[in-house]
């Protein structure tokens, strides 16, 4: 899957935002996700993504941060320029497309590497 297709799928899931906001939410969510992953897992995930998205994940993994669910969403909201209430919808849309873009094994491995507090966000990605 190429970057434009990934963003288009996020845009379709969000429905009520313009494509540029969908793109920004995609980049930001992957950035914050990369920050929450170990460097090794971020590189494994990035290997299955298109270059621009892969670079975002790799670069953000240089500073691993432990996030709880709410802090993750606040960070997405701040960086994407959206309100806190919308950030979960945006992050879930990105995670849902991420689930389609990588192998099932990689999604599971990534899920296991993330803090347990993010399980709800990942479960949303599995349902879509």
PyMOL commands that set and color helices and strands:
alter all, ss='L'
color gray80, all
select helices_A, chain A and resi 3-14+19-36+39-46+51-60+69-80+84-101+104-113+116-127
alter helices_A, ss='H'
color red, helices_A
deselect
rebuild
show_as cartoon
